[in-house]
Amino acid sequence: MNNDWSQHSHFAALDWAQDHHDVVVVDRSGFIALEFRFAHTAEGWAEFTAKMKPCPGAPLALETSSGPAVDQLLRRDWQLYPVNPKAAERYRERKAPSGTKSDRHDVWSLADALRTDGHAWRPLLPQDEATATLRALCRDEIGLIEQRTALVNQLQAALHEYYPMALEAFDDWTAPYTWAFVKEFPTPAALLAAKKRRWEKFLHPHRLWRPETAPRR
């Protein structure tokens, strides 16, 4: 890792997105030496590697310290400088006080800020394998939680329309027994027609049986 800023001939920045990324590279004078967009695919990253060959060892700034793009860059031994969003916004405003906003402007302002101020920034240190695995698992967990929340919201919206009595029966719709309830009693008619034995058959396996509420059920 080369931390001597005077030895760098180019300074890069990457504006990441879910399916593509924008790259701008500036030289020591601040002129744009290279800019391109590539897809977040195996082919796209191969394209990135090929196009960045004229800029070996260039430090690279981006507005995140984790995620798929960071993982790909670390695997390719890039020297990364993560910038928090508020600082990145200040750099954008410094370059375009009028409020100009575009992906190209964003990534260019970050590359030029790296050129002028990056010597004082803290680089992202490569992770050992165990830490990298843990971070990947944490990202997966967050993604699954977000997916579950979206599905619960969809279910509650549907129940609100046609089955409000089911919606009122439970507070926590992330619990597995709430979904089992909808499968067992999929309509208001099925719920009203349920006999005591069927209720007990549903309640006991899910540990929802309460002697004090049994008569009301």
C-alpha positions as CSV (number, residue, x, y, z in Angstrom):
1,M,0.0,0.0,0.0
2,N,1.5,3.3,-1.1
3,N,0.5,6.1,1.3
4,D,3.0,8.7,-0.2
5,W,0.5,10.9,-2.0
6,S,3.2,12.5,-4.2
7,Q,3.9,9.1,-5.7
8,H,0.4,8.7,-7.1
9,S,-0.2,9.6,-10.7
10,H,-4.0,8.9,-10.6
11,F,-6.9,9.1,-8.2
12,A,-10.1,7.1,-8.7
13,A,-13.6,7.1,-7.4
14,L,-16.5,4.6,-7.8
15,D,-20.2,5.5,-7.5
16,W,-21.8,2.2,-6.7
17,A,-25.3,0.9,-7.3
18,Q,-27.0,-2.4,-7.2
19,D,-26.6,-3.4,-10.8
20,H,-23.9,-1.0,-12.1
21,H,-21.1,1.2,-11.0
22,D,-19.6,4.5,-12.4
23,V,-15.9,5.2,-12.3
24,V,-13.9,8.4,-12.8
25,V,-10.1,8.7,-12.6
26,V,-8.3,12.0,-12.4
27,D,-4.6,12.7,-12.9
28,R,-2.4,14.8,-10.6
29,S,-3.7,18.0,-12.2
30,G,-7.3,17.1,-11.7
31,F,-8.1,16.4,-15.3
32,I,-10.3,13.4,-16.0
33,A,-8.1,10.6,-17.4
34,L,-10.7,7.9,-17.5
35,E,-14.4,7.5,-17.0
36,F,-16.8,4.6,-17.6
37,R,-19.7,2.6,-16.3
38,F,-19.7,-1.1,-15.9
39,A,-22.3,-3.8,-14.9
40,H,-22.1,-5.5,-11.5
41,T,-21.5,-8.9,-13.1
42,A,-18.5,-11.1,-13.6
43,E,-18.0,-9.7,-17.1
44,G,-18.4,-6.2,-15.8
45,W,-15.7,-6.6,-13.1
46,A,-13.4,-8.1,-15.8
47,E,-14.1,-5.0,-17.8
48,F,-13.2,-2.8,-14.8
49,T,-9.9,-4.6,-14.3
50,A,-9.0,-4.2,-17.9
51,K,-9.8,-0.5,-18.1
52,M,-8.0,0.3,-14.9
53,K,-4.7,-1.3,-16.1
54,P,-3.3,2.2,-17.0
55,C,-3.8,3.3,-13.4
56,P,-2.0,0.6,-11.3
57,G,-1.9,1.4,-7.5
58,A,-4.3,4.3,-7.8
59,P,-6.1,5.0,-4.5
60,L,-9.9,4.7,-4.9
61,A,-12.7,6.5,-3.0
62,L,-16.3,5.4,-2.6
63,E,-19.2,6.2,-0.3
64,T,-19.3,2.9,1.6
65,S,-17.0,0.6,3.6
66,S,-18.8,-2.6,3.0
67,G,-20.9,-4.4,0.4
68,P,-20.4,-6.4,-2.8
69,A,-18.5,-3.6,-4.6
70,V,-16.1,-3.3,-1.7
71,D,-15.6,-7.1,-1.6
72,Q,-14.8,-7.1,-5.3
73,L,-12.3,-4.2,-5.0
74,L,-10.5,-5.7,-2.0
75,R,-10.1,-9.0,-3.8
76,R,-8.4,-7.1,-6.5
77,D,-6.1,-5.4,-4.0
78,W,-7.3,-1.8,-4.5
79,Q,-6.4,0.8,-1.9
80,L,-9.8,2.0,-0.8
81,Y,-10.8,5.2,1.0
82,P,-14.4,5.1,2.2
83,V,-16.1,8.5,2.6
84,N,-19.2,8.9,4.7
85,P,-22.3,10.4,2.8
86,K,-22.2,13.7,4.6
87,A,-18.6,14.3,3.8
88,A,-19.2,13.3,0.2
89,E,-22.1,15.7,0.0
90,R,-19.8,18.6,1.1
91,Y,-17.3,17.7,-1.6
92,R,-20.1,17.7,-4.2
93,E,-21.2,21.1,-3.0
94,R,-17.7,22.4,-3.1
95,K,-17.3,21.4,-6.7
96,A,-20.8,22.6,-7.8
97,P,-22.3,25.2,-5.4
98,S,-25.3,25.6,-7.7
99,G,-26.5,22.1,-6.7
100,T,-25.7,20.2,-9.8
101,K,-26.5,16.5,-9.3
102,S,-25.7,13.6,-11.5
103,D,-23.9,10.3,-11.1
104,R,-21.0,11.6,-13.2
105,H,-20.6,14.7,-11.1
106,D,-20.8,12.8,-7.9
107,V,-18.1,10.3,-8.7
108,W,-15.9,13.1,-10.3
109,S,-16.1,15.3,-7.2
110,L,-15.2,12.3,-5.0
111,A,-12.1,11.4,-7.2
112,D,-10.9,15.0,-7.1
113,A,-11.5,15.3,-3.4
114,L,-9.3,12.2,-3.0
115,R,-6.6,13.9,-5.1
116,T,-6.6,17.1,-3.0
117,D,-7.5,15.8,0.5
118,G,-7.1,12.1,0.5
119,H,-3.6,12.1,2.1
120,A,-5.5,12.8,5.4
121,W,-8.1,10.1,5.0
122,R,-8.0,6.7,6.6
123,P,-7.7,3.8,4.2
124,L,-9.9,0.7,4.6
125,L,-7.7,-2.1,5.8
126,P,-8.1,-5.6,4.2
127,Q,-10.0,-8.1,6.4
128,D,-8.9,-11.5,7.4
129,E,-11.0,-14.4,6.0
130,A,-13.0,-14.9,9.2
131,T,-14.0,-11.2,9.4
132,A,-14.9,-11.1,5.8
133,T,-17.1,-14.1,6.2
134,L,-18.8,-12.6,9.3
135,R,-19.5,-9.4,7.4
136,A,-21.0,-11.3,4.5
137,L,-23.2,-13.3,6.9
138,C,-24.4,-10.1,8.6
139,R,-25.3,-8.5,5.2
140,D,-27.2,-11.7,4.4
141,E,-29.1,-11.5,7.7
142,I,-30.0,-7.9,7.1
143,G,-31.3,-8.7,3.6
144,L,-33.4,-11.6,4.9
145,I,-34.9,-9.4,7.7
146,E,-35.8,-6.7,5.1
147,Q,-37.4,-9.4,2.9
148,R,-39.4,-10.8,5.8
149,T,-40.6,-7.3,6.7
150,A,-41.7,-6.7,3.2
151,L,-43.6,-10.0,3.1
152,V,-45.3,-9.3,6.5
153,N,-46.4,-5.9,5.3
154,Q,-47.9,-7.5,2.1
155,L,-49.7,-10.1,4.2
156,Q,-51.1,-7.5,6.6
157,A,-52.3,-5.3,3.8
158,A,-54.2,-8.2,2.2
159,L,-55.7,-9.3,5.5
160,H,-56.8,-5.7,6.2
161,E,-58.9,-5.9,3.0
162,Y,-60.6,-9.2,3.4
163,Y,-59.8,-10.8,6.8
164,P,-59.6,-8.1,9.5
165,M,-60.5,-10.5,12.3
166,A,-57.4,-12.5,11.6
167,L,-55.3,-9.4,11.6
168,E,-56.6,-8.5,15.1
169,A,-55.8,-11.9,16.5
170,F,-52.0,-11.4,16.7
171,D,-49.6,-8.5,17.4
172,D,-46.4,-10.1,16.1
173,W,-46.9,-11.2,12.5
174,T,-43.3,-12.3,12.2
175,A,-44.1,-15.3,14.4
176,P,-44.4,-18.6,12.5
177,Y,-47.8,-19.4,14.1
178,T,-49.4,-16.4,12.6
179,W,-48.7,-17.6,9.1
180,A,-49.8,-21.1,10.1
181,F,-53.1,-19.6,11.3
182,V,-53.8,-18.1,7.9
183,K,-53.0,-21.5,6.2
184,E,-55.3,-23.3,8.7
185,F,-58.1,-20.8,8.5
186,P,-57.6,-19.1,5.1
187,T,-61.0,-17.3,5.1
188,P,-63.4,-15.7,7.6
189,A,-65.9,-18.5,6.8
190,A,-63.3,-21.2,7.7
191,L,-62.6,-19.4,10.9
192,L,-66.2,-19.1,12.0
193,A,-66.9,-22.8,11.0
194,A,-64.0,-24.1,13.1
195,K,-65.0,-26.5,15.9
196,K,-63.3,-26.9,19.3
197,R,-61.3,-29.9,18.3
198,R,-59.8,-28.2,15.2
199,W,-59.0,-25.2,17.4
200,E,-57.2,-27.4,19.9
201,K,-55.4,-29.2,17.1
202,F,-54.0,-25.8,15.9
203,L,-53.3,-24.2,19.3
204,H,-51.5,-27.0,21.1
205,P,-48.6,-27.5,18.6
206,H,-47.9,-23.8,18.5
207,R,-48.1,-23.5,22.3
208,L,-51.0,-21.1,22.1
209,W,-53.4,-23.0,24.3
210,R,-54.5,-21.2,27.4
211,P,-56.9,-22.9,29.8
212,E,-58.4,-19.5,30.9
213,T,-59.3,-18.6,27.3
214,A,-60.5,-22.1,26.2
215,P,-64.2,-21.5,26.9
216,R,-64.3,-18.4,24.8
217,R,-62.6,-20.2,21.9
